[in-house]
Amino acid sequence: MGIISSLAGVIVQLDRLVNEKVGLLQSPAMDKIMLFITNIGGALVMTILSVILFALLAYKKKWHKAALFVLSMVGGVVLELVVKLIIQRSRPSNALATTTSYSFPSGHSATALIFFLMLAYCFKDDIKNKFWKCAFIATNIILILLIGFSRIYLRVHWLSDVIGGFALGLLWLILLILIPMHVKSRRKIKAQPRKH
């Protein structure tokens, strides 16, 4: 218990330090940029982008990926809300934007990570040029990080909220994609005839 409480104390101190220092970056122009970026990860824009992505996957008849995408987004939102209700952490008191829900984990960070990693996962193989494929994946990762940073900059979340949101989204995608892929590959190996 002593180690856990000490670790929690370090996290709280780091959160407060980052919250204080990020104020040094503040300017009217930066505020507008960060509000624009944070809105990309908001419920309205994420819903619109999700509908477009699902429609595109359906149009290309990628039904498995379409179903996986819906499950990843809906499940991610549900998980984030459940954790919020369990933890019930207060947001920073010096926020630059108004919001009413609990702080941990950051929903913007979790859904942004799920959406943009799923976008990369669903379409990376359609891009044959190696440079553009890397640029596409890098762009999605940069957007995830920018949305997470915007939540800290606007001081609607602590640093640990954003890291927690990323971790939750990543864990959910691992459960949905990597574990089934691993199980499938193991079954293929077992199904192969053994050489004598």
N, C-alpha and C positions, 0 to 999 in steps of 0.2 A: 504493500500500500504506500510505503514511503517513497519508493521509486516512481510510482504512478503520480502521486501528488507533486513530486518534484518536477517531473516531466510536464505536468499540466501547468505548473507555475512558470516554467521556461517558455511554454507555448503562449501563455497569456502575456508575458513580458514582451516576447517577440512581436505578437499581434499589436500591442500598444505602441511599440517602437516604430513599426512599419506604418501604422495609422498616423502617427505623428510626423514621420519623415516625408510621407507621400504628399503632405500639405505643402512642402517646399516646391513641388512641381506645379502647383496650382496656378492657372491663369485663365482668363475668360475664353481664349481660343482653345486651350487644352480641355476646358470643361465641355465645350461644344463637341469636340472630337470624341471625348470619352463617352458622352451621352449618346452620340450616334453609334459608336461601337457597342455600347451596352444594350442598346435597343435591338441590335441584330440578334442577341441572345435572349430577348424578351419573349413572352408568351405569344404575342400577336405575330411577330415576324417568324418565329420558329414554327408556328402553326401553318402559316402561308407557305413557307419553304418546304415543310414536311409534306403538305398536300401536293405541291409541285413535284417533289422528288418521288413520292409514291406513284403519282400519275405517270411520270417518266419511266419508272421501273415496270409499271403495268403495261405501258405502251410497248416497251421492249420485251414484254412477256417474261420478265425476270421475276416470276411469282415467288420463288423461294426467298430471294433477297427483299422483295416487297413486303412479305409477311414478317421476315426477320427485322426489317426496318421499323415497321409498325410496333412490333413487340418490344424492340429496344427503346423506342421513344416513350411509349405508354408505360412500360415497366419502369423506366428510369424516372419518370415524373412521380409515379406512385411511390417508389422507393425513397425518393428525395423528400416527399411530403411526410412519409411515415417516420423517417429519421428526424426530421424537423420537429414533429410532435413529441418524439421520445426525448430529444435533447433539450428543446425549448430554450435555446440560447438567445440572449438579447443582442440586437444589432448595435454598432457604434452609435454614440449619441451625437456625433458631429457630422452625420451623413449629409451629402450635398443633394440627395434625391430622397423623395418620400416613399416609404414602403412599410407595410404593416405586418408581414409574416415574420417568422423566426429566422435566425441568422444562419445556423449550421444545419446542413451544408448549403453552399451556394447553388441554388437551382439553375441560375444562368450558366454557371461553370459546368455543372453536370450535364445539362441538356445540350449545351454547345459542343462539349466533348463527344457526346453520343452521336449527335447529328453529323458533325463534320468528319468524324472518323468513319461513320457508316457511309457517308458520301464518298470518301476516299476508297473504302472497301468495295463499294458497289460498282465504281466506275474506273478504278485504276487500271484494270486489265483491258479496258477499251482503248486506252492511250498507248499506242505502240512505240512512239518515240520516247527513248529513255529520259532525255532531258525534260520534256514536257510532263512526263509521268512524275518525275521527281519534283518538278515545280508545282504540279497539282497537289501532291501530297504535302509538300512544304507549306503551300498556301493555306490548306485546311488546318494544319498544326498551328501556324501563326495566328489564324483567326481565333482558334481556341484560346491561345495564350493571351491575345489582346482582350478578348471578352472577359477572361478571368482578371486581368490587370485592371480593366475598367471598373470592375466591382470594388476593387481595393481603392483605386483612385477616387471614386465617388464616395468612398467610406460608408457604403451600405453593407459591406462585409469586412470581416477580419481576414488576414492572410490565411489562417488555418481553415476558415470557411471555404475559401476558394480551393485550397489543396484538398480538403475533404470532398468537395464537389467533384473535382477531377478524379479522385480515388474511387468514389462511388460509381461514377460513370464508367471508368475503366474496368472496375471489378464486374459490373453488370455485363459489359461487352465481352469480357473474358468468359463469363459463365454462358453467354449466348452463342459465342462463335468459336473460341479456341478449344474449350472442353469438348463440345460435340465433334469438332474436327479431329481432335486427338483420339477420341473413342472410335470414330469412323476409320481412321488410319490403322489403329490397332486391330480392328476387325478385319480389315483387308489383309494385313500381315498374317493373321491367324488362318484366314481362308485360303491363302496361297499353299499349294502342295509342297510338301517338304522334299528336298533333294536328298537322296540316299547315297 
